[in-house]
Amino acid sequence: MDRAKALTKRVEADFEKNTGSVDAVYRLIHGRSPSEEETRAAETFLDQSDGNQSDLSPWELYCQALLASNEFMYIR
């Protein structure tokens, strides 16, 4: 959770729009740009998460999911 919060701060400090931030976080975590489908999924998640019941922000939840992703956990 601490890493997700730190990553969120880093990305939010550099970008204001979701699209630029999604690209930035993918480059940091996966070393590549997101596909169009991944970008759409991220934007949908971030837009729909405004009323979440969590103590975490939508971006913190999103970064946590990316950090727990299979692609991040294992080197190809």
Distance bins in CASP14 RR format, pairs under 12 A and 6 or more apart:
PFRMAT RR
TARGET T0000
AUTHOR 0000-0000-0000
RMODE 2
METHOD distances of the structure
MODEL  1
1 7 0 0 0 0 0 1 0 0 0 0 0
1 8 0 0 0 0 0 1 0 0 0 0 0
1 54 0 0 0 0 0 1 0 0 0 0 0
1 55 0 0 0 0 1 0 0 0 0 0 0
1 56 1 0 0 1 0 0 0 0 0 0 0
1 57 0 0 0 0 0 1 0 0 0 0 0
1 60 1 0 0 1 0 0 0 0 0 0 0
1 61 0 0 0 0 0 1 0 0 0 0 0
1 63 0 0 0 0 1 0 0 0 0 0 0
1 64 1 0 0 1 0 0 0 0 0 0 0
1 65 0 0 0 0 0 1 0 0 0 0 0
1 67 0 0 0 0 1 0 0 0 0 0 0
1 68 0 0 0 0 0 1 0 0 0 0 0
2 8 0 0 0 0 0 1 0 0 0 0 0
2 9 0 0 0 0 0 1 0 0 0 0 0
2 56 0 0 0 0 0 1 0 0 0 0 0
2 60 0 0 0 0 0 1 0 0 0 0 0
2 63 0 0 0 0 0 1 0 0 0 0 0
2 64 0 0 0 0 0 1 0 0 0 0 0
2 67 0 0 0 0 0 1 0 0 0 0 0
3 9 0 0 0 0 0 1 0 0 0 0 0
3 10 0 0 0 0 0 1 0 0 0 0 0
3 28 0 0 0 0 0 1 0 0 0 0 0
3 29 0 0 0 0 0 1 0 0 0 0 0
3 60 0 0 0 0 0 1 0 0 0 0 0
3 63 1 0 0 1 0 0 0 0 0 0 0
3 64 0 0 0 0 1 0 0 0 0 0 0
3 66 0 0 0 0 0 1 0 0 0 0 0
3 67 1 0 1 0 0 0 0 0 0 0 0
3 68 0 0 0 0 0 1 0 0 0 0 0
3 72 0 0 0 0 0 1 0 0 0 0 0
4 10 0 0 0 0 0 1 0 0 0 0 0
4 11 0 0 0 0 0 1 0 0 0 0 0
4 25 0 0 0 0 0 1 0 0 0 0 0
4 29 0 0 0 0 0 1 0 0 0 0 0
4 54 0 0 0 0 0 1 0 0 0 0 0
4 56 1 0 0 1 0 0 0 0 0 0 0
4 57 0 0 0 0 1 0 0 0 0 0 0
4 58 0 0 0 0 0 1 0 0 0 0 0
4 59 0 0 0 0 1 0 0 0 0 0 0
4 60 1 0 1 0 0 0 0 0 0 0 0
4 61 1 0 0 1 0 0 0 0 0 0 0
4 62 0 0 0 0 1 0 0 0 0 0 0
4 63 1 0 1 0 0 0 0 0 0 0 0
4 64 1 1 0 0 0 0 0 0 0 0 0
4 65 0 0 0 0 1 0 0 0 0 0 0
4 66 0 0 0 0 1 0 0 0 0 0 0
4 67 1 0 1 0 0 0 0 0 0 0 0
4 68 0 0 0 0 1 0 0 0 0 0 0
4 69 0 0 0 0 0 1 0 0 0 0 0
4 72 0 0 0 0 0 1 0 0 0 0 0
5 11 0 0 0 0 0 1 0 0 0 0 0
5 12 0 0 0 0 0 1 0 0 0 0 0
5 55 0 0 0 0 0 1 0 0 0 0 0
5 56 1 0 0 1 0 0 0 0 0 0 0
5 57 0 0 0 0 1 0 0 0 0 0 0
5 59 0 0 0 0 1 0 0 0 0 0 0
5 60 1 0 1 0 0 0 0 0 0 0 0
5 61 0 0 0 0 0 1 0 0 0 0 0
5 62 0 0 0 0 0 1 0 0 0 0 0
5 63 1 0 0 1 0 0 0 0 0 0 0
5 64 0 0 0 0 1 0 0 0 0 0 0
5 67 0 0 0 0 0 1 0 0 0 0 0
6 12 0 0 0 0 0 1 0 0 0 0 0
6 13 0 0 0 0 0 1 0 0 0 0 0
6 25 0 0 0 0 0 1 0 0 0 0 0
6 28 0 0 0 0 0 1 0 0 0 0 0
6 59 0 0 0 0 0 1 0 0 0 0 0
6 60 0 0 0 0 1 0 0 0 0 0 0
6 63 0 0 0 0 1 0 0 0 0 0 0
6 64 0 0 0 0 0 1 0 0 0 0 0
6 67 0 0 0 0 0 1 0 0 0 0 0
7 13 0 0 0 0 0 1 0 0 0 0 0
7 14 0 0 0 0 0 1 0 0 0 0 0
7 21 0 0 0 0 0 1 0 0 0 0 0
7 24 0 0 0 0 1 0 0 0 0 0 0
7 25 1 0 0 1 0 0 0 0 0 0 0
7 26 0 0 0 0 0 1 0 0 0 0 0
7 27 0 0 0 0 0 1 0 0 0 0 0
7 28 1 0 0 1 0 0 0 0 0 0 0
7 29 1 0 0 1 0 0 0 0 0 0 0
7 57 0 0 0 0 0 1 0 0 0 0 0
7 59 0 0 0 0 1 0 0 0 0 0 0
7 60 0 0 0 0 1 0 0 0 0 0 0
7 61 0 0 0 0 0 1 0 0 0 0 0
7 62 0 0 0 0 1 0 0 0 0 0 0
7 63 1 0 1 0 0 0 0 0 0 0 0
7 64 0 0 0 0 1 0 0 0 0 0 0
7 65 0 0 0 0 0 1 0 0 0 0 0
7 66 0 0 0 0 1 0 0 0 0 0 0
7 67 1 0 0 1 0 0 0 0 0 0 0
7 72 0 0 0 0 0 1 0 0 0 0 0
8 14 0 0 0 0 0 1 0 0 0 0 0
8 15 0 0 0 0 0 1 0 0 0 0 0
8 21 0 0 0 0 1 0 0 0 0 0 0
8 24 0 0 0 0 0 1 0 0 0 0 0
8 25 0 0 0 0 1 0 0 0 0 0 0
8 28 0 0 0 0 0 1 0 0 0 0 0
8 46 0 0 0 0 0 1 0 0 0 0 0
8 56 0 0 0 0 1 0 0 0 0 0 0
8 57 1 0 0 1 0 0 0 0 0 0 0
8 58 0 0 0 0 1 0 0 0 0 0 0
8 59 1 0 1 0 0 0 0 0 0 0 0
8 60 1 0 1 0 0 0 0 0 0 0 0
8 61 0 0 0 0 1 0 0 0 0 0 0
8 62 0 0 0 0 1 0 0 0 0 0 0
8 63 1 0 1 0 0 0 0 0 0 0 0
8 64 0 0 0 0 1 0 0 0 0 0 0
8 65 0 0 0 0 0 1 0 0 0 0 0
8 66 0 0 0 0 0 1 0 0 0 0 0
8 67 0 0 0 0 0 1 0 0 0 0 0
9 15 0 0 0 0 0 1 0 0 0 0 0
9 21 0 0 0 0 0 1 0 0 0 0 0
9 25 0 0 0 0 0 1 0 0 0 0 0
9 57 0 0 0 0 0 1 0 0 0 0 0
9 59 0 0 0 0 1 0 0 0 0 0 0
9 60 0 0 0 0 1 0 0 0 0 0 0
9 63 0 0 0 0 1 0 0 0 0 0 0
10 21 0 0 0 0 0 1 0 0 0 0 0
10 24 0 0 0 0 1 0 0 0 0 0 0
10 25 0 0 0 0 1 0 0 0 0 0 0
10 27 0 0 0 0 0 1 0 0 0 0 0
10 28 1 0 0 1 0 0 0 0 0 0 0
10 29 0 0 0 0 0 1 0 0 0 0 0
10 59 0 0 0 0 0 1 0 0 0 0 0
10 60 0 0 0 0 0 1 0 0 0 0 0
10 63 0 0 0 0 1 0 0 0 0 0 0
11 17 0 0 0 0 0 1 0 0 0 0 0
11 18 0 0 0 0 0 1 0 0 0 0 0
11 19 0 0 0 0 0 1 0 0 0 0 0
11 20 0 0 0 0 1 0 0 0 0 0 0
11 21 1 0 1 0 0 0 0 0 0 0 0
11 22 0 0 0 0 1 0 0 0 0 0 0
11 23 0 0 0 0 1 0 0 0 0 0 0
11 24 1 0 1 0 0 0 0 0 0 0 0
11 25 1 0 1 0 0 0 0 0 0 0 0
11 26 0 0 0 0 0 1 0 0 0 0 0
11 27 0 0 0 0 1 0 0 0 0 0 0
11 28 1 0 0 1 0 0 0 0 0 0 0
11 29 0 0 0 0 1 0 0 0 0 0 0
11 42 0 0 0 0 0 1 0 0 0 0 0
11 46 0 0 0 0 0 1 0 0 0 0 0
11 57 0 0 0 0 0 1 0 0 0 0 0
11 59 1 0 0 1 0 0 0 0 0 0 0
11 60 0 0 0 0 0 1 0 0 0 0 0
11 62 0 0 0 0 1 0 0 0 0 0 0
11 63 1 0 0 1 0 0 0 0 0 0 0
11 66 0 0 0 0 0 1 0 0 0 0 0
12 18 0 0 0 0 0 1 0 0 0 0 0
12 20 0 0 0 0 0 1 0 0 0 0 0
12 21 1 0 0 1 0 0 0 0 0 0 0
12 22 0 0 0 0 0 1 0 0 0 0 0
12 24 0 0 0 0 1 0 0 0 0 0 0
12 25 0 0 0 0 1 0 0 0 0 0 0
12 46 0 0 0 0 0 1 0 0 0 0 0
12 57 0 0 0 0 1 0 0 0 0 0 0
12 58 0 0 0 0 0 1 0 0 0 0 0
12 59 1 0 0 1 0 0 0 0 0 0 0
12 60 0 0 0 0 1 0 0 0 0 0 0
12 62 0 0 0 0 0 1 0 0 0 0 0
12 63 0 0 0 0 1 0 0 0 0 0 0
13 21 0 0 0 0 0 1 0 0 0 0 0
13 24 0 0 0 0 0 1 0 0 0 0 0
13 59 0 0 0 0 0 1 0 0 0 0 0
14 20 0 0 0 0 1 0 0 0 0 0 0
14 21 1 0 0 1 0 0 0 0 0 0 0
14 23 0 0 0 0 0 1 0 0 0 0 0
14 24 1 0 0 1 0 0 0 0 0 0 0
14 25 0 0 0 0 0 1 0 0 0 0 0
14 27 0 0 0 0 0 1 0 0 0 0 0
14 28 0 0 0 0 0 1 0 0 0 0 0
15 21 1 0 1 0 0 0 0 0 0 0 0
15 22 0 0 0 0 1 0 0 0 0 0 0
15 23 0 0 0 0 1 0 0 0 0 0 0
15 24 1 0 1 0 0 0 0 0 0 0 0
15 25 0 0 0 0 1 0 0 0 0 0 0
15 27 0 0 0 0 0 1 0 0 0 0 0
15 28 0 0 0 0 0 1 0 0 0 0 0
15 59 0 0 0 0 0 1 0 0 0 0 0
16 24 0 0 0 0 0 1 0 0 0 0 0
16 59 0 0 0 0 0 1 0 0 0 0 0
17 23 0 0 0 0 1 0 0 0 0 0 0
17 24 0 0 0 0 0 1 0 0 0 0 0
17 39 0 0 0 0 0 1 0 0 0 0 0
17 42 0 0 0 0 0 1 0 0 0 0 0
17 43 0 0 0 0 1 0 0 0 0 0 0
17 46 0 0 0 0 0 1 0 0 0 0 0
18 24 0 0 0 0 0 1 0 0 0 0 0
18 25 0 0 0 0 0 1 0 0 0 0 0
18 34 0 0 0 0 0 1 0 0 0 0 0
18 39 0 0 0 0 1 0 0 0 0 0 0
18 40 0 0 0 0 0 1 0 0 0 0 0
18 41 0 0 0 0 0 1 0 0 0 0 0
18 42 1 0 0 1 0 0 0 0 0 0 0
18 43 1 0 1 0 0 0 0 0 0 0 0
18 44 0 0 0 0 1 0 0 0 0 0 0
18 45 0 0 0 0 1 0 0 0 0 0 0
18 46 1 0 1 0 0 0 0 0 0 0 0
18 47 1 0 0 1 0 0 0 0 0 0 0
18 48 0 0 0 0 0 1 0 0 0 0 0
18 49 0 0 0 0 0 1 0 0 0 0 0
18 58 0 0 0 0 1 0 0 0 0 0 0
18 59 0 0 0 0 1 0 0 0 0 0 0
18 62 0 0 0 0 1 0 0 0 0 0 0
19 25 0 0 0 0 0 1 0 0 0 0 0
19 26 0 0 0 0 0 1 0 0 0 0 0
19 33 0 0 0 0 0 1 0 0 0 0 0
19 34 0 0 0 0 1 0 0 0 0 0 0
19 36 0 0 0 0 0 1 0 0 0 0 0
19 38 0 0 0 0 0 1 0 0 0 0 0
19 39 1 0 0 1 0 0 0 0 0 0 0
19 40 0 0 0 0 1 0 0 0 0 0 0
19 42 0 0 0 0 1 0 0 0 0 0 0
19 43 1 0 0 1 0 0 0 0 0 0 0
19 46 0 0 0 0 0 1 0 0 0 0 0
19 47 0 0 0 0 0 1 0 0 0 0 0
20 26 0 0 0 0 1 0 0 0 0 0 0
20 27 0 0 0 0 1 0 0 0 0 0 0
20 28 0 0 0 0 0 1 0 0 0 0 0
20 33 0 0 0 0 0 1 0 0 0 0 0
20 34 0 0 0 0 1 0 0 0 0 0 0
20 39 0 0 0 0 1 0 0 0 0 0 0
20 42 0 0 0 0 0 1 0 0 0 0 0
20 43 0 0 0 0 0 1 0 0 0 0 0
20 46 0 0 0 0 0 1 0 0 0 0 0
21 27 0 0 0 0 0 1 0 0 0 0 0
21 28 0 0 0 0 0 1 0 0 0 0 0
21 34 0 0 0 0 0 1 0 0 0 0 0
21 39 0 0 0 0 0 1 0 0 0 0 0
21 42 0 0 0 0 1 0 0 0 0 0 0
21 43 0 0 0 0 1 0 0 0 0 0 0
21 46 0 0 0 0 1 0 0 0 0 0 0
21 58 0 0 0 0 0 1 0 0 0 0 0
21 59 1 0 0 1 0 0 0 0 0 0 0
21 62 0 0 0 0 1 0 0 0 0 0 0
21 63 0 0 0 0 1 0 0 0 0 0 0
21 66 0 0 0 0 0 1 0 0 0 0 0
22 28 0 0 0 0 0 1 0 0 0 0 0
22 29 0 0 0 0 0 1 0 0 0 0 0
22 30 0 0 0 0 0 1 0 0 0 0 0
22 33 0 0 0 0 1 0 0 0 0 0 0
22 34 1 0 1 0 0 0 0 0 0 0 0
22 35 0 0 0 0 0 1 0 0 0 0 0
22 36 0 0 0 0 0 1 0 0 0 0 0
22 37 0 0 0 0 0 1 0 0 0 0 0
22 38 1 0 0 1 0 0 0 0 0 0 0
22 39 1 0 1 0 0 0 0 0 0 0 0
22 40 0 0 0 0 1 0 0 0 0 0 0
22 41 0 0 0 0 1 0 0 0 0 0 0
22 42 1 0 1 0 0 0 0 0 0 0 0
22 43 1 0 0 1 0 0 0 0 0 0 0
22 44 0 0 0 0 0 1 0 0 0 0 0
22 45 0 0 0 0 1 0 0 0 0 0 0
22 46 1 0 0 1 0 0 0 0 0 0 0
22 47 0 0 0 0 0 1 0 0 0 0 0
22 58 0 0 0 0 0 1 0 0 0 0 0
22 59 0 0 0 0 1 0 0 0 0 0 0
22 62 0 0 0 0 1 0 0 0 0 0 0
22 63 0 0 0 0 0 1 0 0 0 0 0
22 66 0 0 0 0 1 0 0 0 0 0 0
23 29 0 0 0 0 0 1 0 0 0 0 0
23 30 0 0 0 0 0 1 0 0 0 0 0
23 31 0 0 0 0 0 1 0 0 0 0 0
23 32 0 0 0 0 1 0 0 0 0 0 0
23 33 1 0 1 0 0 0 0 0 0 0 0
23 34 1 0 0 1 0 0 0 0 0 0 0
23 35 0 0 0 0 0 1 0 0 0 0 0
23 36 0 0 0 0 0 1 0 0 0 0 0
23 38 0 0 0 0 1 0 0 0 0 0 0
23 39 1 0 0 1 0 0 0 0 0 0 0
23 42 0 0 0 0 1 0 0 0 0 0 0
23 43 0 0 0 0 0 1 0 0 0 0 0
24 30 0 0 0 0 0 1 0 0 0 0 0
24 31 0 0 0 0 0 1 0 0 0 0 0
24 32 0 0 0 0 0 1 0 0 0 0 0
24 33 0 0 0 0 1 0 0 0 0 0 0
24 34 0 0 0 0 0 1 0 0 0 0 0
24 39 0 0 0 0 0 1 0 0 0 0 0
24 42 0 0 0 0 0 1 0 0 0 0 0
24 59 0 0 0 0 0 1 0 0 0 0 0
24 63 0 0 0 0 0 1 0 0 0 0 0
24 66 0 0 0 0 0 1 0 0 0 0 0
25 31 0 0 0 0 0 1 0 0 0 0 0
25 32 0 0 0 0 0 1 0 0 0 0 0
25 33 0 0 0 0 0 1 0 0 0 0 0
25 34 0 0 0 0 1 0 0 0 0 0 0
25 38 0 0 0 0 0 1 0 0 0 0 0
25 39 0 0 0 0 0 1 0 0 0 0 0
25 42 0 0 0 0 1 0 0 0 0 0 0
25 46 0 0 0 0 0 1 0 0 0 0 0
25 59 0 0 0 0 1 0 0 0 0 0 0
25 60 0 0 0 0 0 1 0 0 0 0 0
25 62 1 0 0 1 0 0 0 0 0 0 0
25 63 1 0 0 1 0 0 0 0 0 0 0
25 64 0 0 0 0 0 1 0 0 0 0 0
25 65 0 0 0 0 0 1 0 0 0 0 0
25 66 1 0 0 1 0 0 0 0 0 0 0
25 67 0 0 0 0 1 0 0 0 0 0 0
25 69 0 0 0 0 0 1 0 0 0 0 0
25 72 0 0 0 0 0 1 0 0 0 0 0
26 32 1 0 0 1 0 0 0 0 0 0 0
26 33 1 0 1 0 0 0 0 0 0 0 0
26 34 1 0 1 0 0 0 0 0 0 0 0
26 35 0 0 0 0 1 0 0 0 0 0 0
26 38 1 0 0 1 0 0 0 0 0 0 0
26 39 0 0 0 0 1 0 0 0 0 0 0
26 41 0 0 0 0 0 1 0 0 0 0 0
26 42 0 0 0 0 1 0 0 0 0 0 0
26 62 0 0 0 0 0 1 0 0 0 0 0
26 63 0 0 0 0 0 1 0 0 0 0 0
26 66 1 0 0 1 0 0 0 0 0 0 0
26 67 0 0 0 0 0 1 0 0 0 0 0
26 69 0 0 0 0 0 1 0 0 0 0 0
26 71 0 0 0 0 1 0 0 0 0 0 0
26 72 0 0 0 0 0 1 0 0 0 0 0
27 33 1 0 0 1 0 0 0 0 0 0 0
27 34 0 0 0 0 1 0 0 0 0 0 0
27 66 0 0 0 0 0 1 0 0 0 0 0
28 34 0 0 0 0 0 1 0 0 0 0 0
28 63 0 0 0 0 1 0 0 0 0 0 0
28 66 0 0 0 0 1 0 0 0 0 0 0
28 67 0 0 0 0 0 1 0 0 0 0 0
28 72 0 0 0 0 0 1 0 0 0 0 0
29 38 0 0 0 0 0 1 0 0 0 0 0
29 42 0 0 0 0 0 1 0 0 0 0 0
29 62 0 0 0 0 0 1 0 0 0 0 0
29 63 0 0 0 0 1 0 0 0 0 0 0
29 64 0 0 0 0 0 1 0 0 0 0 0
29 65 0 0 0 0 0 1 0 0 0 0 0
29 66 1 0 1 0 0 0 0 0 0 0 0
29 67 1 0 0 1 0 0 0 0 0 0 0
29 68 0 0 0 0 0 1 0 0 0 0 0
29 69 1 0 0 1 0 0 0 0 0 0 0
29 71 0 0 0 0 1 0 0 0 0 0 0
29 72 1 0 1 0 0 0 0 0 0 0 0
29 73 0 0 0 0 0 1 0 0 0 0 0
30 38 0 0 0 0 1 0 0 0 0 0 0
30 66 1 0 0 1 0 0 0 0 0 0 0
30 67 0 0 0 0 0 1 0 0 0 0 0
30 69 0 0 0 0 1 0 0 0 0 0 0
30 70 0 0 0 0 0 1 0 0 0 0 0
30 71 1 0 1 0 0 0 0 0 0 0 0
30 72 1 0 0 1 0 0 0 0 0 0 0
30 73 0 0 0 0 0 1 0 0 0 0 0
30 74 0 0 0 0 0 1 0 0 0 0 0
30 75 0 0 0 0 0 1 0 0 0 0 0
30 76 0 0 0 0 0 1 0 0 0 0 0
31 66 0 0 0 0 0 1 0 0 0 0 0
31 71 0 0 0 0 1 0 0 0 0 0 0
31 72 0 0 0 0 1 0 0 0 0 0 0
31 75 0 0 0 0 0 1 0 0 0 0 0
31 76 0 0 0 0 0 1 0 0 0 0 0
32 38 0 0 0 0 1 0 0 0 0 0 0
32 71 0 0 0 0 1 0 0 0 0 0 0
32 72 0 0 0 0 0 1 0 0 0 0 0
32 76 0 0 0 0 0 1 0 0 0 0 0
33 39 0 0 0 0 1 0 0 0 0 0 0
33 42 0 0 0 0 0 1 0 0 0 0 0
34 40 0 0 0 0 1 0 0 0 0 0 0
34 41 0 0 0 0 1 0 0 0 0 0 0
34 42 1 0 0 1 0 0 0 0 0 0 0
34 43 0 0 0 0 0 1 0 0 0 0 0
34 62 0 0 0 0 0 1 0 0 0 0 0
34 66 0 0 0 0 1 0 0 0 0 0 0
34 69 0 0 0 0 0 1 0 0 0 0 0
34 71 0 0 0 0 0 1 0 0 0 0 0
35 41 0 0 0 0 1 0 0 0 0 0 0
35 42 0 0 0 0 0 1 0 0 0 0 0
35 71 0 0 0 0 0 1 0 0 0 0 0
36 42 0 0 0 0 0 1 0 0 0 0 0
36 43 0 0 0 0 0 1 0 0 0 0 0
37 43 0 0 0 0 0 1 0 0 0 0 0
37 44 0 0 0 0 0 1 0 0 0 0 0
38 44 0 0 0 0 0 1 0 0 0 0 0
38 45 0 0 0 0 0 1 0 0 0 0 0
38 62 0 0 0 0 0 1 0 0 0 0 0
38 65 0 0 0 0 0 1 0 0 0 0 0
38 66 0 0 0 0 1 0 0 0 0 0 0
38 69 0 0 0 0 0 1 0 0 0 0 0
38 71 0 0 0 0 0 1 0 0 0 0 0
39 45 0 0 0 0 0 1 0 0 0 0 0
39 46 0 0 0 0 0 1 0 0 0 0 0
40 46 0 0 0 0 0 1 0 0 0 0 0
40 47 0 0 0 0 0 1 0 0 0 0 0
41 47 0 0 0 0 0 1 0 0 0 0 0
41 48 0 0 0 0 0 1 0 0 0 0 0
41 62 0 0 0 0 1 0 0 0 0 0 0
41 65 0 0 0 0 0 1 0 0 0 0 0
41 66 0 0 0 0 0 1 0 0 0 0 0
42 48 0 0 0 0 0 1 0 0 0 0 0
42 49 0 0 0 0 0 1 0 0 0 0 0
42 58 0 0 0 0 0 1 0 0 0 0 0
42 59 0 0 0 0 1 0 0 0 0 0 0
42 61 0 0 0 0 0 1 0 0 0 0 0
42 62 1 0 0 1 0 0 0 0 0 0 0
42 63 0 0 0 0 0 1 0 0 0 0 0
42 65 0 0 0 0 1 0 0 0 0 0 0
42 66 0 0 0 0 1 0 0 0 0 0 0
43 49 0 0 0 0 0 1 0 0 0 0 0
43 58 0 0 0 0 0 1 0 0 0 0 0
43 59 0 0 0 0 0 1 0 0 0 0 0
43 62 0 0 0 0 0 1 0 0 0 0 0
44 58 0 0 0 0 0 1 0 0 0 0 0
44 62 0 0 0 0 0 1 0 0 0 0 0
45 52 0 0 0 0 0 1 0 0 0 0 0
45 58 1 0 0 1 0 0 0 0 0 0 0
45 59 0 0 0 0 1 0 0 0 0 0 0
45 61 0 0 0 0 1 0 0 0 0 0 0
45 62 1 0 0 1 0 0 0 0 0 0 0
45 63 0 0 0 0 0 1 0 0 0 0 0
45 64 0 0 0 0 0 1 0 0 0 0 0
45 65 0 0 0 0 1 0 0 0 0 0 0
45 66 0 0 0 0 0 1 0 0 0 0 0
46 52 0 0 0 0 0 1 0 0 0 0 0
46 57 0 0 0 0 1 0 0 0 0 0 0
46 58 1 0 1 0 0 0 0 0 0 0 0
46 59 1 0 0 1 0 0 0 0 0 0 0
46 60 0 0 0 0 0 1 0 0 0 0 0
46 61 0 0 0 0 1 0 0 0 0 0 0
46 62 1 0 0 1 0 0 0 0 0 0 0
46 63 0 0 0 0 0 1 0 0 0 0 0
46 65 0 0 0 0 0 1 0 0 0 0 0
47 58 0 0 0 0 1 0 0 0 0 0 0
47 59 0 0 0 0 0 1 0 0 0 0 0
47 62 0 0 0 0 0 1 0 0 0 0 0
48 58 0 0 0 0 1 0 0 0 0 0 0
48 61 0 0 0 0 0 1 0 0 0 0 0
48 62 0 0 0 0 0 1 0 0 0 0 0
49 56 0 0 0 0 1 0 0 0 0 0 0
49 57 0 0 0 0 1 0 0 0 0 0 0
49 58 1 1 0 0 0 0 0 0 0 0 0
49 59 0 0 0 0 1 0 0 0 0 0 0
49 60 0 0 0 0 1 0 0 0 0 0 0
49 61 1 0 0 1 0 0 0 0 0 0 0
49 62 1 0 0 1 0 0 0 0 0 0 0
49 64 0 0 0 0 0 1 0 0 0 0 0
49 65 0 0 0 0 0 1 0 0 0 0 0
50 57 0 0 0 0 1 0 0 0 0 0 0
50 58 1 0 0 1 0 0 0 0 0 0 0
50 59 0 0 0 0 0 1 0 0 0 0 0
50 61 0 0 0 0 0 1 0 0 0 0 0
51 57 0 0 0 0 0 1 0 0 0 0 0
51 58 0 0 0 0 1 0 0 0 0 0 0
51 61 0 0 0 0 0 1 0 0 0 0 0
52 58 1 0 0 1 0 0 0 0 0 0 0
52 59 0 0 0 0 0 1 0 0 0 0 0
52 60 0 0 0 0 1 0 0 0 0 0 0
52 61 1 0 0 1 0 0 0 0 0 0 0
52 62 0 0 0 0 0 1 0 0 0 0 0
53 61 0 0 0 0 0 1 0 0 0 0 0
54 60 0 0 0 0 1 0 0 0 0 0 0
54 61 1 0 0 1 0 0 0 0 0 0 0
54 62 0 0 0 0 0 1 0 0 0 0 0
54 64 0 0 0 0 1 0 0 0 0 0 0
54 65 0 0 0 0 0 1 0 0 0 0 0
55 61 0 0 0 0 0 1 0 0 0 0 0
56 62 0 0 0 0 1 0 0 0 0 0 0
56 63 0 0 0 0 1 0 0 0 0 0 0
56 64 1 0 0 1 0 0 0 0 0 0 0
56 65 0 0 0 0 0 1 0 0 0 0 0
57 63 0 0 0 0 1 0 0 0 0 0 0
57 64 0 0 0 0 0 1 0 0 0 0 0
58 64 0 0 0 0 0 1 0 0 0 0 0
58 65 0 0 0 0 0 1 0 0 0 0 0
59 65 0 0 0 0 0 1 0 0 0 0 0
59 66 0 0 0 0 0 1 0 0 0 0 0
60 66 0 0 0 0 0 1 0 0 0 0 0
60 67 0 0 0 0 0 1 0 0 0 0 0
61 67 0 0 0 0 0 1 0 0 0 0 0
61 68 0 0 0 0 0 1 0 0 0 0 0
62 68 0 0 0 0 0 1 0 0 0 0 0
62 69 0 0 0 0 0 1 0 0 0 0 0
63 69 0 0 0 0 0 1 0 0 0 0 0
63 72 0 0 0 0 0 1 0 0 0 0 0
64 72 0 0 0 0 0 1 0 0 0 0 0
65 71 0 0 0 0 0 1 0 0 0 0 0
65 72 0 0 0 0 1 0 0 0 0 0 0
66 72 1 0 0 1 0 0 0 0 0 0 0
66 73 0 0 0 0 0 1 0 0 0 0 0
67 73 0 0 0 0 1 0 0 0 0 0 0
68 74 0 0 0 0 0 1 0 0 0 0 0
70 76 0 0 0 0 0 1 0 0 0 0 0
END
